Amino acid sequence: MTGDAELEDLPDHVRRNRAAWDQWAVDYVANGERDWKVRPGEETWGIWDVPESSLHIFPDDLDGLDAIELGCGTGYISAWLARRGARPVGIDNSEAQLATARRLQAEHGISFPLIFGNAETVPLPDASFDLAISEYGASIWADPYRWVPEAARLLRPGGQLTFLVNGAILNLCAPDAEKPATDRLVRPYFGLHRLEWSTDASVNFCLGYGDWIRLLRSSGFDVEDLVELRPAEDATTDDPYVTPEWARQWPSEEVWTARKRI
C-alpha cells in the first residue's frame, strides 16, 4: 500500500532519505529482530536504552487505542503497541525497512497495517487516531513543518503526539554524523532546521526549543512535557556521533509529548 505520488514529484529530502534507508536497512535487521522480542514492561528507548518504566512514554492505558507510528522502520514500536492492546498502523519511507517489518510480523504472529509512503502526506482520513508516535522516524527524517501538522490532522481531539529526537544541543555540537560531538558549538542555534552531512546524502531535521513550541501550538497542540534523556552510568552505544561521557553532561535525546486541543 502506498500513498506517495510518483518518485519525481516527492520533495528532495524524501527521495534522498528513501534511497539512504533502502541502502541502510540491512544494517538494522538485527536490531529489529531483537526489539520485536521485547515484552510489555521491558521496552527501552533511544540509543541509550532508557527503560519505559522510568520514562512513561506510552499512555497508561493503550488498550483499544488507534495508534500510528510515523516512520516505523522495522515496526518494533508498533509491535510493542499491539502487545499492549493498541491498534497500530505503521508508515515508512523505505520499502526495504518495511520488508523486514513484514517478515517479523509473520514470525511473531502480530499483524497490523504497514504503509509504504511519506509521513508528511499520510493516505488516511482525518481524526483516525488517538496516538501518534515517532522514535527517530519522521521525527528527524521528515520536515517538521510538514509532518507535525499532518500528525495533528490524523489525531482526534485530545489525541497524544509523542516523539523522540536528537537533542538540539547535540546537533549544535556534532561536527558530522560519523564524528562524536565535542564541547564546542559548530553551528548556529538560530535557524536550526535542515541538516546535511558530508558522510552521506541523507537529510535530517532539527528545531530549537522555541521553534518546536511555536510549531506544535500553531498546529493545534498543547505541549505537555519535554523529557531530556540521560544515559545510565554504564550505558554504551554503537552510534558514532555521541559518547556516553558527553551524554551524561548534556542531553543527546529529547522526548516531546503534546496533546491535540479539544
C-alpha positions in Angstrom: 0.0 0.0 0.0 1.4 3.4 -0.9 0.3 7.0 -0.6 3.1 8.6 -2.5 2.9 10.4 -5.8 5.4 9.5 -8.5 9.0 9.5 -7.2 10.0 12.6 -9.1 7.2 14.5 -7.5 8.4 13.9 -4.0 10.4 16.5 -2.1 14.1 16.3 -2.4 14.7 15.2 1.2 12.1 12.4 0.9 13.7 11.0 -2.2 17.2 11.2 -0.7 16.2 9.7 2.6 14.3 6.8 0.9 17.4 5.9 -1.1 19.6 6.1 2.0 17.3 4.0 4.1 16.8 1.4 1.4 20.6 1.0 1.5 21.0 1.1 5.3 18.1 -1.3 6.0 20.2 -4.4 6.1 22.2 -2.9 9.0 19.1 -2.6 11.1 17.7 -6.1 10.7 19.4 -7.4 13.8 18.1 -4.5 16.0 14.7 -5.1 14.6 14.8 -8.8 15.4 16.0 -8.0 18.9 13.3 -5.3 19.6 10.4 -7.4 18.2 11.1 -9.9 21.1 10.6 -7.2 23.8 7.6 -7.9 26.0 5.4 -5.3 27.7 7.2 -3.6 30.6 10.6 -4.3 29.1 10.6 -1.6 26.4 13.6 0.8 26.2 14.0 4.0 24.2 16.7 5.7 22.2 20.3 4.9 21.7 20.9 4.5 25.4 18.1 2.0 26.0 16.4 4.1 28.8 13.6 1.9 30.3 10.0 2.7 29.5 9.3 2.1 33.2 11.3 5.2 34.1 10.1 7.4 31.2 6.4 6.5 30.8 6.4 7.5 27.2 3.3 5.3 26.5 -0.1 6.4 27.8 -1.0 4.5 30.9 -3.7 2.5 29.1 -3.3 1.6 25.4 -6.0 -1.0 25.2 -8.2 -0.2 22.3 -6.4 2.9 21.2 -5.8 3.6 17.5 -2.2 4.5 17.0 0.1 5.4 14.1 3.8 5.1 14.1 5.3 7.8 11.8 8.5 6.4 10.3 8.1 2.9 11.7 11.2 1.3 10.2 11.1 -2.4 11.1 7.9 -1.8 13.1 9.0 -2.9 16.6 7.3 0.1 18.4 4.1 -0.8 16.6 4.6 -4.4 17.8 5.0 -3.1 21.4 1.8 -1.1 21.0 -0.1 -4.1 19.7 1.1 -6.3 22.6 -0.3 -3.6 25.0 -3.7 -3.7 23.3 -3.5 -0.8 20.8 -4.4 -1.0 17.1 -1.3 0.3 15.4 -0.6 1.4 11.8 2.9 1.9 10.6 4.1 4.1 7.8 7.7 4.3 6.5 9.5 5.8 3.6 11.7 2.7 2.9 10.3 -0.4 1.3 13.4 -2.3 2.4 12.7 -1.5 6.0 9.1 -2.5 5.6 10.1 -5.8 4.1 11.9 -6.6 7.4 8.8 -5.4 9.3 6.5 -7.7 7.3 8.8 -10.7 7.9 8.9 -10.1 11.6 5.1 -9.7 11.7 4.8 -13.2 10.2 7.4 -14.7 12.6 5.8 -13.2 15.7 2.2 -13.6 14.6 1.4 -9.9 15.1 -0.5 -8.2 12.2 -1.1 -4.5 11.6 -1.2 -2.4 8.5 2.1 -1.2 7.0 2.0 1.7 4.6 4.8 2.5 2.2 4.8 6.2 2.0 5.8 9.6 3.3 4.7 10.6 6.8 4.4 14.2 5.6 1.4 13.1 3.5 -0.3 10.1 5.0 -3.1 8.5 2.9 -5.6 8.1 5.7 -8.6 10.1 6.8 -8.7 13.0 9.3 -9.1 12.1 13.0 -8.3 8.5 12.6 -6.0 8.0 15.6 -5.7 8.5 19.4 -1.9 8.4 19.4 0.8 9.3 17.0 4.4 8.3 17.9 7.8 8.5 16.3 11.2 7.4 17.6 14.0 8.5 15.2 11.5 8.1 12.4 9.6 11.0 10.8 10.6 12.9 13.9 14.1 13.5 12.4 13.9 12.4 8.8 10.8 14.4 7.8 10.4 18.1 7.7 8.7 19.1 11.0 6.8 21.9 9.3 5.1 19.2 7.2 4.8 16.1 9.5 3.7 17.9 12.7 0.6 19.5 11.0 0.0 16.1 9.3 0.1 14.4 12.7 -2.4 16.9 14.0 -4.7 16.1 11.1 -4.5 12.4 11.8 -5.3 12.7 15.5 -8.6 13.0 17.1 -9.3 15.9 19.5 -7.5 15.0 22.8 -5.1 12.7 20.9 -1.5 12.4 22.0 1.7 13.1 20.0 4.9 11.7 21.3 8.2 11.8 19.5 11.9 11.2 20.3 14.6 13.2 18.6 18.3 14.1 18.8 18.8 16.9 21.3 19.2 20.4 20.0 22.4 20.8 22.0 23.8 17.6 20.4 23.1 18.9 16.9 24.9 22.2 17.8 28.0 20.3 18.9 28.1 17.4 16.4 30.6 18.1 13.6 29.3 15.3 11.4 27.3 12.1 11.5 30.4 10.0 11.9 32.2 12.1 14.4 31.4 12.5 18.1 30.0 15.7 19.5 32.5 17.9 21.4 32.1 20.6 24.0 32.3 23.3 21.2 29.4 24.8 19.2 29.9 24.1 15.5 26.7 25.6 14.0 24.3 28.4 14.9 21.3 27.7 17.1 19.1 30.3 15.4 17.7 28.9 12.1 18.1 25.2 13.0 16.1 23.2 10.6 17.6 21.1 7.8 20.9 19.3 8.5 23.1 17.6 5.9 26.2 15.6 6.5 29.4 15.1 4.4 29.4 11.4 5.0 26.1 10.5 3.2 23.3 12.0 1.1 20.6 11.9 3.8 18.8 14.9 5.3 18.0 15.3 9.0 15.8 18.0 10.6 16.1 19.7 14.0 14.4 22.7 15.6 15.3 24.9 18.5 13.1 24.7 21.6 11.1 27.9 20.9 10.5 26.8 17.3 9.3 23.4 18.4 6.8 25.0 20.9 5.5 27.5 18.3 5.1 24.8 15.6 3.3 22.5 18.0 1.0 25.2 19.2 0.2 26.6 15.8 -0.6 23.0 14.7 -3.2 22.7 17.4 -1.2 21.1 20.2 -0.6 21.9 23.8 2.9 20.9 25.0 2.6 18.6 28.0 6.2 17.5 28.6 9.8 17.6 27.4 12.0 14.9 28.8 15.7 15.1 28.2 17.2 11.6 28.4 20.3 10.9 30.4 22.0 7.5 29.9 22.9 5.3 32.9 26.5 5.4 34.1 27.2 2.1 32.4 25.3 2.8 29.2 27.0 2.3 25.8 26.1 2.9 22.2 27.4 1.9 18.8 26.4 5.2 17.3 29.5 7.3 16.4 28.1 10.8 16.9 28.0 10.9 20.7 29.8 9.3 23.6 28.4 8.3 27.0 30.6 10.8 28.7 29.1 13.6 26.5 25.5 12.4 27.0 26.0 12.3 30.8 26.7 16.0 30.8 24.3 17.3 28.1 21.1 15.9 26.6 21.7 13.9 23.4 18.0 12.9 23.1 14.7 14.6 23.8 11.1 13.2 24.1 8.3 15.6 23.4 4.7 15.0 24.4 1.8 17.1 23.1 -2.0 16.9 23.2 -4.3 17.9 20.4 -6.7 20.6 21.6 -10.3 19.6 22.0 
